[in-house]
Amino acid sequence: MPFVAGLTIGLLVNNIKHIALSGLGGCVFAMSFLIVMGMEGIFCALMAAPLAMAAMIVAGLLVHVARIIFKKDEFNSCKHLSILLLLSPLLVAAVDKAEEPWRASPAAVTISDSIRIVATADRIW
């Protein structure tokens, strides 16, 4: 989700500094919303914030580089911008569907905290 938000920020914002600030602001807003709604704890949000912020900024910068590589007039046309903005929810849905098998079956791990020594009790003690 943060990557798609970064793509959208990159499409709508032209300045590199504004892309980074928009990514930071979007991340702070999203994490604050999750904490206030009780969907995340403070420590979880603090640990996830740098990852989400980095994903938003990298995606925004990728779009900015794409604008530089391609002609600005063609890339910024209303037709291309509208199509890319309309496709972003589909991208989120596709990523959600791709991640579904990993969420459906959590890993089962057996943890043992004992030591087995092959000897009689008299010999050990």
Summary of the structure (lengths in Angstrom):
residues: 125
radius of gyration: 23.3
end to end distance: 58.4
largest distance: 86.1
contacts: 293
relative contact order: 0.14
helix: 76%
strand: 0%
